[in-house]
Amino acid sequence: MTREGAANSHLCKKGSNPVNKTADVQSTRRSFLGAAAIGAAFGAASLAAVDEKQVIPGFEGQPDDPDASRGWQAASDRKIRVGIAGYGVCRFGAAFGFQVHPNVEVTAVTDLIPERREALAKACRCGRTFESCEKLLDDDSIEAVFVATDAPSHARLCIEALKRGKHVACAVPAVFGSLEDADKLLEAVKTSGRKYMLLETSYYHAEVHGWRELYRAGALGKLVYTEGEYYHWMPTPIDSFQGWRVGLPPQWYPTHSNAYYVGVAGGSFTEVSCMGMPSVVEHLRPENNPYRNPFGTEIALFRTSEGGMARMAVSWDTPAAGGETGRIRGQKNEVPKTLPKRPPLPPGVAAGGHGGSHGYLMSEFVDAILRNRQPLVDIAQALAMTASGIVAHQSALKNGELLKIPQYKL
């Protein structure tokens, strides 16, 4: 796989107009931990921890389907030894159901915060804990790891896990604001020979799965136009490790919306013009966030690899909307009202949250390991969704300048 093309970036100097100058994405990423003190100080006064009974938009569960396992067949009778890293406010470490898959044994868990570490161990019914992901990765008996940590650490921990010879499932995004990290992650996957899968939830929304099956069968033709929308009203930031969510550039978290094209056609975005809108929310203003990000909403217009167009929106500023949604238009017939159903789930595995996608994603990752095949959301598709958002944010900082997007191809 090679990266083709690149987008330029320049440091937005203090005191300059961030709407008309670009930020050096990689420098911003590397300096995040130092700059996070701004977010931490701001967050100490105003970060709102999510109430246990409050459902974060998009996390709503699906009713249990009593027939969800009908037709499921095990690929093997062996159990994969899995380690899980991260149990923050999203509780993602346990949310995808690794602990109930009949072909998985969760053998170790970790979180930097002791209380969360113990809670994760209890949720996964696992007796072994480590103080950090790095120490967990030292355990050679662990075959695969689920990285569900803070977004700024995803690339670093995934690369380290791959170097240690472990298969990797990762929460979104694949990398955090850095095209340099995208190159490093790509190289780590290529040289490791291990499976890498991004657990992007929109891939197993019922409509995206159905459209993908129709597209693969040739029923839609090329996609002329696609829309994807991720609206997440954030009047106060979600509590997060070192305040990484405070003022997060919307297009640095683009995969929930971008999957409405990439997850259907399996293609990529080749160029982008993106516009941003300044926020009226206090913590989203550039002086109050470690990224100096001026936007609460970013709307990107992409050219797709098959020649079509896609409008992808990410916003923290829309109180009347929530969740992830999208639409497609192909060159052939309109999408039928009845779509192909999602595949069966293993016994005991629930569909879960984010449109009933969690269990399907976890099961797909496990099956890819057992059958020694590429997982659905492989490194090429993971970076197609993530890197395009990084370049889109650069475009927004340049007032919509058309920019080329790196390509990652097998």
N, C-alpha and C positions, 0 to 999 in steps of 0.2 A: 504494500500500500504506500502511496506517495502523497505528499502534500503538494498541491499545485496552486500557485498564486499566493498573494499575501495582501494584507491591508496595512497601511502605514498608520502609526500612532505617534503623538507628540504630547509632552507633558503640558498640562494646563496650569500655568503659573498662578500662584496666589495673587489675587487681585485682578486677574484677567477675566474676561467674559467667557464663562464655561459653555455658553450656547454656541459661540462662534469659533472656539478652539477645541481641539480634541484633547482627551486625557491619555497619557501613556498608560495603556491598560496593564501592561506587564509590570511597570514600576508601581502602579497602584496596587496590584495584586501582591507584589513582594513586600510592600510597605504596610500591608493591611494590619498586621498584628501590632505594629507601632501606632498606626493611626487609629486603631480600635479604641484607644483610650478616650478619644472624643466621643465615640458611640457609647462606651461604658459609662463615662461621666454623665452623658445625657440620659442614658438608660437607667442609671441608678435612681434618677428622679422620676422617670416617667414610663419605663418599660412595664407593660402589664403582663403578668404571668397569665397564661391561659387557664381559665377555670376548668376543673376536671370535668364538669358537665357541659362546657362549651364545646361545640363542634367547629373546628376550623373549616372555613369554606373549602369544599372539595373532598373533605374527609368523610362525608356521609357514607354510611354503610349501605349495603343492598340487602333486601330480604333474602333469607336463606331459601335456596331452591332444593327441594327434596330429591330432585332428579339430576342434580348437578354432576354427580359421579357416574351416571349411567354411561356405559361404554368405555370407561377409562381402563387402560391396560398398562401395567407396570413395565417399564423398559428393562428392569433388572430386579433382582432380589437383594442387591447389596445396598448398604447405607453409606451415604457420603458424610464425612465428618466435617461439620461446618462450625466456624467461629463467627460471632456477630459483634460488631463494634458500633456502639452508639444507641443511646436511649434518651434523647433530648425531649423537647416539648412535643414533638410529633410522635414519639413512641414508635418510630419506624422499625427499630431493631426487632420488635416482636410482631409488628402489624402485618407483615407479609406471610406469616405462617410457616416459616421454616421448621419450627418446633413440632408441627403436627403432620408434616409430610412423611409418608411411610418409608421413603427412601433417604431420609435425612436423620442424622443424630447431631443435635446441637451440643458440642462438647465443651465450648468455652465462650464466655461473653466478656465484654469490657465497656467501660465508660469512665471518663476522667473524674466524674463526680461520684463519690462512694455510694450515696443514697440511690442514685439512678442505676449504678452498676448492680446493686443488690436487687433493685426492682426488675431490671432486665433479666437477671438470673432466675428470679422467681417466675416471671412471665414465660420464660423459655424452658422452665423446668430443668435448669442446668446447674450443677453443683460447683463448677470451676469458673473462677473469675480472674481477670488480669487487670492491673492498674492502668494499662494503656494498650492501645492497638499495637504498638511496636512490640510490646512484650508478648502479646497474643500471637503475633506473627512468628515469634521465635519457636513456637511449638510446631515441630515438623510433622506431627500426626494430623494436623488440621489440613484438609484437602482444599477447602474453599472458604472464602470469607465474604460476609455481607458488610460493606462499608456504609453505615447509616449515620455518619458523624456530621459535624458542621460542614457546610459547603466549601469553605476555603481549604479544608484538609482533604477533600475527596481525591484529587489527582495525586497528591503526595503519598497518601496511604495506599491507593490502588497500585501505584507504580512499585512501592515497596513490597506489597503482597505478591505481585506478579514476579518480581525478582526472586522472591522466596519460593517460587514454584506453585503458587496457589491460584485456583480459579477465583474470579472476582465478580460479585454482583455489587452494583453501586447505586445509591440514591442519586437523584438529580441535583444539580447539573453535573456533567462529566468533569468539567474543569470550571474554574471560577475566574472569569475575566481575563484569562491568559492564553494567547495563542501559542506561546512558548511551551506552556504546560500541555497543550493539546499535542504538540509534536513529541514531547517526552512520553506521554501516555501511549500514543500510537506506537512508538518504538518499543516500549516495554511490552505491549501486547504482542507485537510481531516477533520479538526475540524470545518470549517466554514459552510460546506454544500452548498457553493455557486459554481457557474461555474467559471472555470479558462480556458482561451484559449490563447495560444501563436499565434500571427498573423504572422506565418512563411510563407513568400510569395511563396516559391517553391511548397508548397502543392497544390496550384491552378495554377501552370503552366499547360498548356493544356496537355502536355505529362505526367506529374506526375499524374494528375487527371485520365487520361485515363489508365495509367498503374495500378493505384490503383484499378480501377474498374475491370480490367482484372484479377488482382491478387486475389481480393476478390471472383471472380467468378470461380477461380481455373484454369484459362486458361494459367497461366504462371508456375504453380508449385512453388516449393521453388526457391528463387533467389540464383543462384550459385555465381554470381559476379555483383557488382554494382559499378559505378563510379559517383562521384559528384564533381563538380568544381565551386569554387567561386573565380574568378579572378577580382581584383579591383585595377588597376594601380593607385598608390598614390605617385607621385613625390613630391608633397607637401601635408601635411595632410589636410583633410577636417576640416573646422572650427567646433569646438565643445565645449560644456560647460566644462570649466576648462581644456581644452586640452586633454580630455580622449582618443581621437583617436590617439594621438601622440605615435607612436611605439607600438600600440596595438598588443599583440601576436595574430597571425592570427587564431590559433585554439581556441581562446577565443570568436571568432565570427563565429561559425562553422555551424549554422543551415541552411544557404542557400544551402550548399553542402550536409550536412548530411541528409537533407530531401529527397534526391534522393534515399535513402534506407528506412529510418524510415517512410517517407510519403507515400511510396508505400506498404510496407509489414506490417507496424504498429509494427515492432519489435524494437530491440535495438542492441547496440554493447556491446560485453562482454569483449574484450581485445584489446589492440592496441600497435603497434610499429610505432612510428612517427619520421621522420627525418626533420630537419630544415636546411635552407640555409641562411647564413648571407647576409644582404642586402648591396647594394652599394649606396642606397639612404640615404642622410645625416640624415634626421630626424628619420629614422628607426634603426640607430645604437644604441647600448645599452647605450652609454654615453649621448645620447640625448633624452632619453625617460624615464618617471617615473617608468616604469616596469623593466628597465634594460634588456629588451627583445632583444636578438641578431638576431632574425630571421625576414625576410621579407616574407618568404615562408615556409609553413609547410605542408608536405604530409604525411597523416596518412593511415596505412593499418590496417583495423579493422577485427575482427572475428564477424560475426553477430549471433543473437540469434537463427537463424535457421540453423547455421552451415556453411553458406557461407562466402565469403570475400567481402570487400568493400574498395576501395581506394578513399579517400576524400581529396581534395586539397583546401587550402586557401592561396591566395597570394596577396600581395600588390606590387609585383615586376615585373609584366609581362605587359609591355606596348602594346604588340600586341594582348592582349586578354581582355575581359571584360564580365561582367554579370555572370549568373549562368546557368549551363548546366549539363547533366549527361547521363548515359547509363545503361541499365540493361540487364542481361542474366539469363533466368530461365531454369528449367529442362525440360519444355515442349516446345511448339511451339514458334517460333520467334514472336516478337510483330507485330501485323498487321499494315499495313500502315494507316488504318482508325481507330482512337481511339474513345472510347466513349466521347461524348461532356460533357462539364461542365454544371451544373444545371442552370436553368433560374435565372436571377437576378430580384430583386424587381424593379418595375417601377421607373425610374429616377436615378437608381444607375448605375454608370459606372464601367466597369471592372477595369480601373485605371492602375497604373504602375506595375513594377516588373512582366512582363509577363502577364499583365492583371489579377492580382490576388487580388488586394486590395478590390474591391467590394464583391468578393466571400467570402473572409475571414470575413469581417464585417457582411455580411448577415448570414453566418454560426453561428457566435457568437450570434447574435440576435435571430435566430431561435432556438438555443439550450436553451436559456433562456425561450422563449415563450412556447416551447414544453416540458420543464423540462427534458432534456436529456443531455448526455455528449457531449460536442463539439468535433469536429474532432481532433483538436490539443490540447488534454487535458494535464494535468500535467505530466502524465507518458511519453507521447511522447515529450513534451517540454523538460523534463529533460534528456530523452534518447538522444536527439540531442545535448543538451548544455553541460551536464556533460562529455560526451565522448570527446568533444573538450578540456575541461580543463585537462583531464588525458592525452590526446594526446600531449598537450604542455609540460606536465611534462616528457613524454617519449622523446620528442625532446631534452629537456634539459639534459636528461640522454643518449644522443647519440643513441636513438632508442630502449632503453630497453623495453621489452614486459611487459605491466602493465595491471592489471585487472581494469575493469570499474564498478562502482556502478550500481546496477540495481534497477529500480523503477517500481513496479508492482501493479496493482489494485487488 
